Amino acid sequence: MSGYQWVGSQKHYVDEVHTELLNNDIVIGHFGGNSSTGQFKNEDGCLIWVNQEEDWEFVIILDAHNTAQSAELVLKTFEKERDSVQQILKMQTVEAFDTISTFILNIFKGQSFREANQNVQGETACLFVVRKGKFLWWLSIGDCILYLFHPELKALENFNRIIEVFMSG
């Protein structure tokens, strides 16, 4: 399994477009905005885990506000849960998708996360995406959006915007 993790407090990429290639098939792009419009920091983040042998990816995109502390907390929390996520994604696809959704929500509702969250300044929107085989599952908490561009849909000139799923709580 390979992975990538980044948060804007590590490197903000203001006035800089930066791309990286992970496993020769995932392009990671960073752009922290323009300083000429007043941008001076980047609180966002991401986590990507890829298991080519088991044919899955697990991705978290974070759109944090005010500080990067909330994005850092989410990344730290899920990094501790890496083994559990891997075990879930070994399941059959339908079971894995059902389980990962409950698993993520239970983490956010859990006592330890809620207590840690009390010491964080700011908040973050989260987009979780899992590709397993030829299937895609996502959960958006906040204002992150997932766009799906597929060559077969392009050939049919059918471009779909996947509507964000909002959760309150």
TIVO-2410 file (N, C-alpha, C; in nm, 3 decimals):
# residues 169
REC num residu      c1      c2      c3 atome chaine
REC   1      M   0.086  -0.118   0.000     N      A
REC   1      M   0.000   0.000   0.000    CA      A
REC   1      M   0.089   0.123   0.000     C      A
REC   2      S   0.049   0.222  -0.077     N      A
REC   2      S   0.121   0.349  -0.079    CA      A
REC   2      S   0.027   0.459  -0.035     C      A
REC   3      G   0.083   0.573  -0.002     N      A
REC   3      G  -0.001   0.681   0.045    CA      A
REC   3      G   0.063   0.817   0.031     C      A
REC   4      Y  -0.018   0.916   0.058     N      A
REC   4      Y   0.024   1.055   0.051    CA      A
REC   4      Y  -0.060   1.132   0.153     C      A
REC   5      Q   0.005   1.224   0.222     N      A
REC   5      Q  -0.066   1.308   0.318    CA      A
REC   5      Q  -0.008   1.448   0.311     C      A
REC   6      W  -0.096   1.548   0.318     N      A
REC   6      W  -0.051   1.687   0.313    CA      A
REC   6      W  -0.152   1.773   0.387     C      A
REC   7      V  -0.102   1.877   0.450     N      A
REC   7      V  -0.187   1.981   0.509    CA      A
REC   7      V  -0.120   2.115   0.482     C      A
REC   8      G  -0.201   2.217   0.461     N      A
REC   8      G  -0.150   2.348   0.422    CA      A
REC   8      G  -0.053   2.411   0.519     C      A
REC   9      S  -0.058   2.372   0.645     N      A
REC   9      S   0.038   2.427   0.741    CA      A
REC   9      S   0.180   2.375   0.715     C      A
REC  10      Q   0.193   2.265   0.641     N      A
REC  10      Q   0.325   2.213   0.604    CA      A
REC  10      Q   0.386   2.296   0.492     C      A
REC  11      K   0.308   2.321   0.390     N      A
REC  11      K   0.347   2.404   0.275    CA      A
REC  11      K   0.218   2.459   0.216     C      A
REC  12      H   0.211   2.591   0.204     N      A
REC  12      H   0.083   2.654   0.168    CA      A
REC  12      H   0.056   2.665   0.018     C      A
REC  13      Y   0.154   2.661  -0.065     N      A
REC  13      Y   0.139   2.671  -0.210    CA      A
REC  13      Y   0.064   2.797  -0.254     C      A
REC  14      V   0.073   2.905  -0.178     N      A
REC  14      V   0.018   3.033  -0.222    CA      A
REC  14      V   0.105   3.083  -0.336     C      A
REC  15      D   0.041   3.128  -0.444     N      A
REC  15      D   0.108   3.174  -0.566    CA      A
REC  15      D   0.186   3.062  -0.636     C      A
REC  16      E   0.152   2.939  -0.608     N      A
REC  16      E   0.225   2.827  -0.666    CA      A
REC  16      E   0.128   2.715  -0.704     C      A
REC  17      V   0.133   2.675  -0.831     N      A
REC  17      V   0.061   2.557  -0.875    CA      A
REC  17      V   0.159   2.441  -0.869     C      A
REC  18      H   0.120   2.337  -0.798     N      A
REC  18      H   0.210   2.225  -0.778    CA      A
REC  18      H   0.134   2.095  -0.802     C      A
REC  19      T   0.192   2.005  -0.878     N      A
REC  19      T   0.130   1.873  -0.900    CA      A
REC  19      T   0.232   1.764  -0.867     C      A
REC  20      E   0.180   1.652  -0.825     N      A
REC  20      E   0.260   1.532  -0.798    CA      A
REC  20      E   0.186   1.413  -0.856     C      A
REC  21      L   0.261   1.312  -0.889     N      A
REC  21      L   0.205   1.188  -0.942    CA      A
REC  21      L   0.227   1.078  -0.839     C      A
REC  22      L   0.119   1.010  -0.802     N      A
REC  22      L   0.126   0.900  -0.707    CA      A
REC  22      L   0.093   0.771  -0.781     C      A
REC  23      N   0.183   0.675  -0.777     N      A
REC  23      N   0.164   0.543  -0.841    CA      A
REC  23      N   0.139   0.552  -0.990     C      A
REC  24      N   0.186   0.653  -1.055     N      A
REC  24      N   0.173   0.672  -1.200    CA      A
REC  24      N   0.030   0.685  -1.250     C      A
REC  25      D  -0.069   0.699  -1.159     N      A
REC  25      D  -0.206   0.715  -1.210    CA      A
REC  25      D  -0.292   0.809  -1.127     C      A
REC  26      I  -0.241   0.864  -1.020     N      A
REC  26      I  -0.317   0.961  -0.942    CA      A
REC  26      I  -0.241   1.093  -0.944     C      A
REC  27      V  -0.304   1.197  -0.994     N      A
REC  27      V  -0.243   1.329  -0.998    CA      A
REC  27      V  -0.296   1.409  -0.880     C      A
REC  28      I  -0.204   1.461  -0.799     N      A
REC  28      I  -0.239   1.542  -0.683    CA      A
REC  28      I  -0.203   1.685  -0.718     C      A
REC  29      G  -0.300   1.774  -0.704     N      A
REC  29      G  -0.275   1.915  -0.736    CA      A
REC  29      G  -0.293   2.003  -0.614     C      A
REC  30      H  -0.203   2.101  -0.601     N      A
REC  30      H  -0.210   2.198  -0.492    CA      A
REC  30      H  -0.208   2.339  -0.552     C      A
REC  31      F  -0.292   2.425  -0.500     N      A
REC  31      F  -0.286   2.567  -0.531    CA      A
REC  31      F  -0.350   2.641  -0.415     C      A
REC  32      G  -0.272   2.723  -0.348     N      A
REC  32      G  -0.319   2.791  -0.228    CA      A
REC  32      G  -0.379   2.928  -0.251     C      A
REC  33      G  -0.399   2.966  -0.375     N      A
REC  33      G  -0.456   3.097  -0.404    CA      A
REC  33      G  -0.349   3.200  -0.438     C      A
REC  34      N  -0.396   3.323  -0.461     N      A
REC  34      N  -0.308   3.432  -0.502    CA      A
REC  34      N  -0.288   3.532  -0.390     C      A
REC  35      S  -0.163   3.564  -0.363     N      A
REC  35      S  -0.135   3.665  -0.261    CA      A
REC  35      S  -0.185   3.803  -0.305     C      A
REC  36      S  -0.196   3.825  -0.437     N      A
REC  36      S  -0.243   3.955  -0.486    CA      A
REC  36      S  -0.390   3.980  -0.449     C      A
REC  37      T  -0.463   3.875  -0.415     N      A
REC  37      T  -0.602   3.890  -0.371    CA      A
REC  37      T  -0.615   3.876  -0.219     C      A
REC  38      G  -0.500   3.875  -0.149     N      A
REC  38      G  -0.503   3.871  -0.004    CA      A
REC  38      G  -0.480   3.735   0.058     C      A
REC  39      Q  -0.460   3.634  -0.024     N      A
REC  39      Q  -0.436   3.499   0.030    CA      A
REC  39      Q  -0.295   3.492   0.087     C      A
REC  40      F  -0.280   3.443   0.208     N      A
REC  40      F  -0.147   3.431   0.267    CA      A
REC  40      F  -0.125   3.298   0.338     C      A
REC  41      K  -0.230   3.215   0.349     N      A
REC  41      K  -0.215   3.085   0.413    CA      A
REC  41      K  -0.311   2.987   0.347     C      A
REC  42      N  -0.288   2.860   0.376     N      A
REC  42      N  -0.371   2.753   0.320    CA      A
REC  42      N  -0.396   2.653   0.433     C      A
REC  43      E  -0.522   2.633   0.469     N      A
REC  43      E  -0.558   2.545   0.579    CA      A
REC  43      E  -0.603   2.407   0.533     C      A
REC  44      D  -0.605   2.382   0.404     N      A
REC  44      D  -0.662   2.260   0.349    CA      A
REC  44      D  -0.571   2.140   0.370     C      A
REC  45      G  -0.619   2.023   0.331     N      A
REC  45      G  -0.538   1.903   0.345    CA      A
REC  45      G  -0.594   1.786   0.267     C      A
REC  46      C  -0.518   1.679   0.262     N      A
REC  46      C  -0.566   1.557   0.197    CA      A
REC  46      C  -0.489   1.436   0.248     C      A
REC  47      L  -0.551   1.323   0.232     N      A
REC  47      L  -0.490   1.195   0.265    CA      A
REC  47      L  -0.531   1.098   0.154     C      A
REC  48      I  -0.435   1.024   0.103     N      A
REC  48      I  -0.463   0.928  -0.004    CA      A
REC  48      I  -0.393   0.798   0.030     C      A
REC  49      W  -0.468   0.689   0.031     N      A
REC  49      W  -0.413   0.555   0.046    CA      A
REC  49      W  -0.451   0.475  -0.077     C      A
REC  50      V  -0.355   0.404  -0.132     N      A
REC  50      V  -0.378   0.326  -0.254    CA      A
REC  50      V  -0.329   0.183  -0.230     C      A
REC  51      N  -0.414   0.086  -0.260     N      A
REC  51      N  -0.374  -0.054  -0.257    CA      A
REC  51      N  -0.401  -0.110  -0.396     C      A
REC  52      Q  -0.297  -0.113  -0.477     N      A
REC  52      Q  -0.312  -0.159  -0.615    CA      A
REC  52      Q  -0.344  -0.308  -0.623     C      A
REC  53      E  -0.287  -0.387  -0.533     N      A
REC  53      E  -0.312  -0.531  -0.534    CA      A
REC  53      E  -0.459  -0.563  -0.507     C      A
REC  54      E  -0.520  -0.488  -0.413     N      A
REC  54      E  -0.661  -0.511  -0.378    CA      A
REC  54      E  -0.755  -0.420  -0.457     C      A
REC  55      D  -0.699  -0.335  -0.542     N      A
REC  55      D  -0.774  -0.251  -0.636    CA      A
REC  55      D  -0.869  -0.153  -0.566     C      A
REC  56      W  -0.811  -0.071  -0.473     N      A
REC  56      W  -0.892   0.032  -0.408    CA      A
REC  56      W  -0.807   0.156  -0.376     C      A
REC  57      E  -0.877   0.268  -0.363     N      A
REC  57      E  -0.820   0.392  -0.312    CA      A
REC  57      E  -0.912   0.448  -0.205     C      A
REC  58      F  -0.854   0.510  -0.104     N      A
REC  58      F  -0.927   0.578   0.003    CA      A
REC  58      F  -0.868   0.719   0.007     C      A
REC  59      V  -0.958   0.819  -0.008     N      A
REC  59      V  -0.912   0.958  -0.018    CA      A
REC  59      V  -0.995   1.045   0.075     C      A
REC  60      I  -0.927   1.139   0.142     N      A
REC  60      I  -0.995   1.243   0.219    CA      A
REC  60      I  -0.944   1.377   0.168     C      A
REC  61      I  -1.036   1.464   0.129     N      A
REC  61      I  -1.004   1.601   0.090    CA      A
REC  61      I  -1.063   1.692   0.198     C      A
REC  62      L  -0.983   1.785   0.248     N      A
REC  62      L  -1.024   1.870   0.358    CA      A
REC  62      L  -1.018   2.017   0.319     C      A
REC  63      D  -1.126   2.087   0.341     N      A
REC  63      D  -1.136   2.232   0.315    CA      A
REC  63      D  -1.154   2.301   0.449     C      A
REC  64      A  -1.043   2.333   0.514     N      A
REC  64      A  -1.047   2.391   0.649    CA      A
REC  64      A  -1.059   2.543   0.642     C      A
REC  65      H  -1.109   2.599   0.750     N      A
REC  65      H  -1.128   2.743   0.759    CA      A
REC  65      H  -1.070   2.795   0.890     C      A
REC  66      N  -1.016   2.914   0.886     N      A
REC  66      N  -0.961   2.985   1.002    CA      A
REC  66      N  -0.820   2.938   1.035     C      A
REC  67      T  -0.801   2.810   1.066     N      A
REC  67      T  -0.669   2.752   1.088    CA      A
REC  67      T  -0.667   2.613   1.025     C      A
REC  68      A  -0.547   2.554   1.020     N      A
REC  68      A  -0.533   2.417   0.969    CA      A
REC  68      A  -0.553   2.313   1.079     C      A
REC  69      Q  -0.581   2.356   1.201     N      A
REC  69      Q  -0.590   2.263   1.313    CA      A
REC  69      Q  -0.696   2.155   1.292     C      A
REC  70      S  -0.809   2.192   1.237     N      A
REC  70      S  -0.916   2.093   1.216    CA      A
REC  70      S  -0.876   1.989   1.111     C      A
REC  71      A  -0.810   2.033   1.004     N      A
REC  71      A  -0.762   1.939   0.903    CA      A
REC  71      A  -0.655   1.848   0.962     C      A
REC  72      E  -0.567   1.905   1.042     N      A
REC  72      E  -0.463   1.824   1.107    CA      A
REC  72      E  -0.524   1.719   1.199     C      A
REC  73      L  -0.628   1.756   1.273     N      A
REC  73      L  -0.695   1.662   1.363    CA      A
REC  73      L  -0.758   1.546   1.285     C      A
REC  74      V  -0.826   1.576   1.176     N      A
REC  74      V  -0.889   1.471   1.096    CA      A
REC  74      V  -0.782   1.378   1.038     C      A
REC  75      L  -0.675   1.435   0.984     N      A
REC  75      L  -0.569   1.351   0.927    CA      A
REC  75      L  -0.504   1.264   1.034     C      A
REC  76      K  -0.475   1.322   1.148     N      A
REC  76      K  -0.414   1.246   1.258    CA      A
REC  76      K  -0.508   1.133   1.304     C      A
REC  77      T  -0.636   1.164   1.315     N      A
REC  77      T  -0.734   1.066   1.359    CA      A
REC  77      T  -0.742   0.949   1.263     C      A
REC  78      F  -0.748   0.977   1.133     N      A
REC  78      F  -0.762   0.868   1.035    CA      A
REC  78      F  -0.631   0.793   1.015     C      A
REC  79      E  -0.519   0.861   1.034     N      A
REC  79      E  -0.391   0.791   1.027    CA      A
REC  79      E  -0.384   0.683   1.135     C      A
REC  80      K  -0.439   0.711   1.252     N      A
REC  80      K  -0.444   0.611   1.360    CA      A
REC  80      K  -0.535   0.494   1.324     C      A
REC  81      E  -0.629   0.517   1.234     N      A
REC  81      E  -0.727   0.416   1.195    CA      A
REC  81      E  -0.692   0.346   1.064     C      A
REC  82      R  -0.570   0.363   1.018     N      A
REC  82      R  -0.527   0.308   0.889    CA      A
REC  82      R  -0.554   0.158   0.880     C      A
REC  83      D  -0.515   0.082   0.981     N      A
REC  83      D  -0.534  -0.064   0.978    CA      A
REC  83      D  -0.682  -0.101   0.969     C      A
REC  84      S  -0.766  -0.027   1.042     N      A
REC  84      S  -0.910  -0.056   1.038    CA      A
REC  84      S  -0.967  -0.029   0.900     C      A
REC  85      V  -0.925   0.082   0.838     N      A
REC  85      V  -0.973   0.115   0.702    CA      A
REC  85      V  -0.929   0.005   0.605     C      A
REC  86      Q  -0.805  -0.038   0.616     N      A
REC  86      Q  -0.757  -0.146   0.527    CA      A
REC  86      Q  -0.840  -0.272   0.544     C      A
REC  87      Q  -0.872  -0.308   0.667     N      A
REC  87      Q  -0.952  -0.428   0.692    CA      A
REC  87      Q  -1.092  -0.414   0.633     C      A
REC  88      I  -1.151  -0.296   0.648     N      A
REC  88      I  -1.284  -0.272   0.591    CA      A
REC  88      I  -1.280  -0.287   0.440     C      A
REC  89      L  -1.177  -0.233   0.376     N      A
REC  89      L  -1.172  -0.236   0.230    CA      A
REC  89      L  -1.133  -0.373   0.174     C      A
REC  90      K  -1.102  -0.469   0.260     N      A
REC  90      K  -1.082  -0.608   0.217    CA      A
REC  90      K  -1.216  -0.680   0.199     C      A
REC  91      M  -1.322  -0.623   0.257     N      A
REC  91      M  -1.455  -0.685   0.248    CA      A
REC  91      M  -1.508  -0.677   0.106     C      A
REC  92      Q  -1.615  -0.752   0.080     N      A
REC  92      Q  -1.685  -0.739  -0.048    CA      A
REC  92      Q  -1.733  -0.595  -0.063     C      A
REC  93      T  -1.748  -0.548  -0.183     N      A
REC  93      T  -1.772  -0.407  -0.211    CA      A
REC  93      T  -1.892  -0.350  -0.136     C      A
REC  94      V  -2.008  -0.411  -0.145     N      A
REC  94      V  -2.128  -0.356  -0.081    CA      A
REC  94      V  -2.109  -0.350   0.071     C      A
REC  95      E  -2.055  -0.456   0.128     N      A
REC  95      E  -2.032  -0.459   0.272    CA      A
REC  95      E  -1.927  -0.354   0.312     C      A
REC  96      A  -1.823  -0.341   0.232     N      A
REC  96      A  -1.718  -0.242   0.261    CA      A
REC  96      A  -1.776  -0.101   0.261     C      A
REC  97      F  -1.860  -0.069   0.162     N      A
REC  97      F  -1.917   0.065   0.154    CA      A
REC  97      F  -2.012   0.092   0.271     C      A
REC  98      D  -2.094  -0.006   0.305     N      A
REC  98      D  -2.183   0.010   0.421    CA      A
REC  98      D  -2.102   0.030   0.549     C      A
REC  99      T  -1.998  -0.048   0.564     N      A
REC  99      T  -1.917  -0.045   0.687    CA      A
REC  99      T  -1.836   0.084   0.697     C      A
REC 100      I  -1.777   0.129   0.586     N      A
REC 100      I  -1.692   0.249   0.592    CA      A
REC 100      I  -1.775   0.371   0.629     C      A
REC 101      S  -1.898   0.377   0.582     N      A
REC 101      S  -1.983   0.490   0.616    CA      A
REC 101      S  -2.013   0.495   0.765     C      A
REC 102      T  -2.049   0.384   0.822     N      A
REC 102      T  -2.075   0.377   0.967    CA      A
REC 102      T  -1.947   0.404   1.045     C      A
REC 103      F  -1.837   0.350   0.999     N      A
REC 103      F  -1.708   0.367   1.064    CA      A
REC 103      F  -1.669   0.515   1.073     C      A
REC 104      I  -1.679   0.587   0.962     N      A
REC 104      I  -1.643   0.730   0.959    CA      A
REC 104      I  -1.733   0.810   1.052     C      A
REC 105      L  -1.863   0.787   1.044     N      A
REC 105      L  -1.955   0.862   1.129    CA      A
REC 105      L  -1.932   0.831   1.277     C      A
REC 106      N  -1.901   0.706   1.310     N      A
REC 106      N  -1.872   0.671   1.449    CA      A
REC 106      N  -1.746   0.739   1.500     C      A
REC 107      I  -1.648   0.756   1.415     N      A
REC 107      I  -1.527   0.829   1.456    CA      A
REC 107      I  -1.563   0.972   1.494     C      A
REC 108      F  -1.640   1.039   1.409     N      A
REC 108      F  -1.675   1.178   1.435    CA      A
REC 108      F  -1.768   1.193   1.555     C      A
REC 109      K  -1.850   1.092   1.583     N      A
REC 109      K  -1.939   1.097   1.699    CA      A
REC 109      K  -1.872   1.048   1.826     C      A
REC 110      G  -1.754   0.989   1.814     N      A
REC 110      G  -1.685   0.929   1.928    CA      A
REC 110      G  -1.635   1.030   2.029     C      A
REC 111      Q  -1.629   0.986   2.152     N      A
REC 111      Q  -1.589   1.071   2.265    CA      A
REC 111      Q  -1.449   1.130   2.246     C      A
REC 112      S  -1.353   1.049   2.203     N      A
REC 112      S  -1.215   1.099   2.193    CA      A
REC 112      S  -1.203   1.206   2.085     C      A
REC 113      F  -1.271   1.186   1.970     N      A
REC 113      F  -1.265   1.288   1.865    CA      A
REC 113      F  -1.334   1.416   1.911     C      A
REC 114      R  -1.448   1.403   1.974     N      A
REC 114      R  -1.523   1.520   2.020    CA      A
REC 114      R  -1.443   1.598   2.124     C      A
REC 115      E  -1.374   1.528   2.213     N      A
REC 115      E  -1.291   1.596   2.312    CA      A
REC 115      E  -1.172   1.667   2.246     C      A
REC 116      A  -1.107   1.600   2.154     N      A
REC 116      A  -0.994   1.661   2.082    CA      A
REC 116      A  -1.040   1.782   2.003     C      A
REC 117      N  -1.160   1.775   1.949     N      A
REC 117      N  -1.216   1.883   1.869    CA      A
REC 117      N  -1.241   2.009   1.952     C      A
REC 118      Q  -1.261   1.993   2.082     N      A
REC 118      Q  -1.283   2.109   2.170    CA      A
REC 118      Q  -1.160   2.199   2.178     C      A
REC 119      N  -1.043   2.145   2.146     N      A
REC 119      N  -0.918   2.220   2.155    CA      A
REC 119      N  -0.871   2.272   2.020     C      A
REC 120      V  -0.957   2.268   1.920     N      A
REC 120      V  -0.922   2.307   1.784    CA      A
REC 120      V  -0.988   2.440   1.750     C      A
REC 121      Q  -0.911   2.526   1.688     N      A
REC 121      Q  -0.967   2.651   1.637    CA      A
REC 121      Q  -0.997   2.633   1.488     C      A
REC 122      G  -1.119   2.664   1.447     N      A
REC 122      G  -1.159   2.649   1.308    CA      A
REC 122      G  -1.238   2.521   1.287     C      A
REC 123      E  -1.275   2.497   1.162     N      A
REC 123      E  -1.350   2.378   1.124    CA      A
REC 123      E  -1.308   2.337   0.984     C      A
REC 124      T  -1.345   2.215   0.946     N      A
REC 124      T  -1.312   2.169   0.811    CA      A
REC 124      T  -1.429   2.093   0.750     C      A
REC 125      A  -1.447   2.115   0.622     N      A
REC 125      A  -1.537   2.032   0.543    CA      A
REC 125      A  -1.455   1.910   0.499     C      A
REC 126      C  -1.519   1.796   0.489     N      A
REC 126      C  -1.449   1.671   0.455    CA      A
REC 126      C  -1.520   1.602   0.339     C      A
REC 127      L  -1.442   1.557   0.245     N      A
REC 127      L  -1.493   1.471   0.138    CA      A
REC 127      L  -1.416   1.340   0.145     C      A
REC 128      F  -1.489   1.231   0.170     N      A
REC 128      F  -1.432   1.097   0.173    CA      A
REC 128      F  -1.471   1.029   0.043     C      A
REC 129      V  -1.374   0.967  -0.023     N      A
REC 129      V  -1.402   0.896  -0.148    CA      A
REC 129      V  -1.330   0.761  -0.143     C      A
REC 130      V  -1.404   0.656  -0.177     N      A
REC 130      V  -1.346   0.523  -0.188    CA      A
REC 130      V  -1.379   0.470  -0.326     C      A
REC 131      R  -1.274   0.424  -0.397     N      A
REC 131      R  -1.295   0.350  -0.520    CA      A
REC 131      R  -1.251   0.208  -0.491     C      A
REC 132      K  -1.341   0.115  -0.516     N      A
REC 132      K  -1.311  -0.027  -0.497    CA      A
REC 132      K  -1.357  -0.098  -0.623     C      A
REC 133      G  -1.260  -0.153  -0.696     N      A
REC 133      G  -1.294  -0.213  -0.824    CA      A
REC 133      G  -1.350  -0.106  -0.917     C      A
REC 134      K  -1.465  -0.134  -0.975     N      A
REC 134      K  -1.525  -0.036  -1.066    CA      A
REC 134      K  -1.634   0.047  -0.999     C      A
REC 135      F  -1.638   0.047  -0.866     N      A
REC 135      F  -1.742   0.119  -0.793    CA      A
REC 135      F  -1.683   0.235  -0.713     C      A
REC 136      L  -1.764   0.338  -0.698     N      A
REC 136      L  -1.723   0.459  -0.627    CA      A
REC 136      L  -1.823   0.490  -0.517     C      A
REC 137      W  -1.771   0.523  -0.399     N      A
REC 137      W  -1.853   0.562  -0.284    CA      A
REC 137      W  -1.796   0.693  -0.233     C      A
REC 138      W  -1.883   0.784  -0.190     N      A
REC 138      W  -1.835   0.910  -0.135    CA      A
REC 138      W  -1.927   0.959  -0.024     C      A
REC 139      L  -1.870   1.042   0.063     N      A
REC 139      L  -1.944   1.109   0.169    CA      A
REC 139      L  -1.887   1.248   0.181     C      A
REC 140      S  -1.970   1.347   0.165     N      A
REC 140      S  -1.927   1.486   0.177    CA      A
REC 140      S  -1.994   1.547   0.299     C      A
REC 141      I  -1.911   1.599   0.388     N      A
REC 141      I  -1.960   1.668   0.507    CA      A
REC 141      I  -1.914   1.813   0.492     C      A
REC 142      G  -2.006   1.900   0.459     N      A
REC 142      G  -1.970   2.040   0.434    CA      A
REC 142      G  -1.984   2.073   0.288     C      A
REC 143      D  -1.893   2.155   0.237     N      A
REC 143      D  -1.911   2.210   0.103    CA      A
REC 143      D  -1.811   2.156   0.000     C      A
REC 144      C  -1.757   2.039   0.021     N      A
REC 144      C  -1.669   1.977  -0.078    CA      A
REC 144      C  -1.754   1.905  -0.183     C      A
REC 145      I  -1.709   1.914  -0.306     N      A
REC 145      I  -1.784   1.857  -0.419    CA      A
REC 145      I  -1.695   1.757  -0.492     C      A
REC 146      L  -1.756   1.649  -0.537     N      A
REC 146      L  -1.687   1.549  -0.617    CA      A
REC 146      L  -1.739   1.557  -0.760     C      A
REC 147      Y  -1.648   1.567  -0.855     N      A
REC 147      Y  -1.684   1.562  -0.996    CA      A
REC 147      Y  -1.632   1.430  -1.052     C      A
REC 148      L  -1.714   1.365  -1.131     N      A
REC 148      L  -1.675   1.239  -1.193    CA      A
REC 148      L  -1.667   1.259  -1.344     C      A
REC 149      F  -1.548   1.241  -1.397     N      A
REC 149      F  -1.527   1.250  -1.542    CA      A
REC 149      F  -1.481   1.113  -1.588     C      A
REC 150      H  -1.561   1.050  -1.668     N      A
REC 150      H  -1.531   0.914  -1.713    CA      A
REC 150      H  -1.527   0.913  -1.866     C      A
REC 151      P  -1.431   0.843  -1.926     N      A
REC 151      P  -1.420   0.846  -2.072    CA      A
REC 151      P  -1.545   0.799  -2.146     C      A
REC 152      E  -1.616   0.700  -2.090     N      A
REC 152      E  -1.738   0.654  -2.156    CA      A
REC 152      E  -1.847   0.761  -2.152     C      A
REC 153      L  -1.857   0.833  -2.038     N      A
REC 153      L  -1.954   0.942  -2.030    CA      A
REC 153      L  -1.915   1.056  -2.123     C      A
REC 154      K  -1.785   1.083  -2.132     N      A
REC 154      K  -1.737   1.189  -2.222    CA      A
REC 154      K  -1.774   1.157  -2.367     C      A
REC 155      A  -1.756   1.032  -2.406     N      A
REC 155      A  -1.789   0.991  -2.543    CA      A
REC 155      A  -1.937   1.013  -2.573     C      A
REC 156      L  -2.021   1.002  -2.470     N      A
REC 156      L  -2.165   1.024  -2.486    CA      A
REC 156      L  -2.203   1.170  -2.460     C      A
REC 157      E  -2.101   1.254  -2.433     N      A
REC 157      E  -2.122   1.395  -2.398    CA      A
REC 157      E  -2.216   1.408  -2.278     C      A
REC 158      N  -2.201   1.318  -2.184     N      A
REC 158      N  -2.282   1.317  -2.063    CA      A
REC 158      N  -2.189   1.340  -1.944     C      A
REC 159      F  -2.184   1.464  -1.896     N      A
REC 159      F  -2.099   1.498  -1.782    CA      A
REC 159      F  -2.188   1.518  -1.661     C      A
REC 160      N  -2.160   1.445  -1.557     N      A
REC 160      N  -2.245   1.449  -1.437    CA      A
REC 160      N  -2.171   1.516  -1.323     C      A
REC 161      R  -2.239   1.605  -1.258     N      A
REC 161      R  -2.188   1.662  -1.133    CA      A
REC 161      R  -2.252   1.583  -1.022     C      A
REC 162      I  -2.169   1.524  -0.940     N      A
REC 162      I  -2.221   1.448  -0.827    CA      A
REC 162      I  -2.254   1.547  -0.718     C      A
REC 163      I  -2.380   1.550  -0.680     N      A
REC 163      I  -2.429   1.647  -0.583    CA      A
REC 163      I  -2.371   1.618  -0.445     C      A
REC 164      E  -2.329   1.722  -0.379     N      A
REC 164      E  -2.273   1.704  -0.246    CA      A
REC 164      E  -2.381   1.663  -0.147     C      A
REC 165      V  -2.342   1.580  -0.056     N      A
REC 165      V  -2.432   1.531   0.047    CA      A
REC 165      V  -2.398   1.609   0.174     C      A
REC 166      F  -2.495   1.680   0.227     N      A
REC 166      F  -2.471   1.758   0.346    CA      A
REC 166      F  -2.522   1.684   0.468     C      A
REC 167      M  -2.445   1.693   0.573     N      A
REC 167      M  -2.486   1.635   0.700    CA      A
REC 167      M  -2.487   1.746   0.803     C      A
REC 168      S  -2.582   1.743   0.890     N      A
REC 168      S  -2.583   1.839   0.999    CA      A
REC 168      S  -2.564   1.765   1.129     C      A
REC 169      G  -2.512   1.834   1.226     N      A
REC 169      G  -2.494   1.764   1.352    CA      A
REC 169      G  -2.398   1.832   1.443     C      A
***
